[in-house]
Amino acid sequence: MTRRGWAAGTDPEVNRNVPTDLDVHVILDNLSTRPPRRRSCTAADIEAWAANWNADPTPFAWHKTAEQILQRLAGYCNTINQGAET
């Protein structure tokens, strides 16, 4: 979801803490477990998904250490920021 998409301006905390010139993306599921599907979602779609998930939630189990996750994130940040003006 992006601020320009279906949820524009719906989360006051995001609106307070994220500059308006940045897009906000929310990850609802681990896409590495299946091929990605592309479709447009409405707020009602997301709310229905969340209600279904919350009715019988599955705990998330971390398989990597915090250090491994942070190293991977640092590599990703370096990759996407190459060539960016500072």
Order of alpha helices (4+ residues) and beta strands (2+ residues): alpha-alpha-alpha
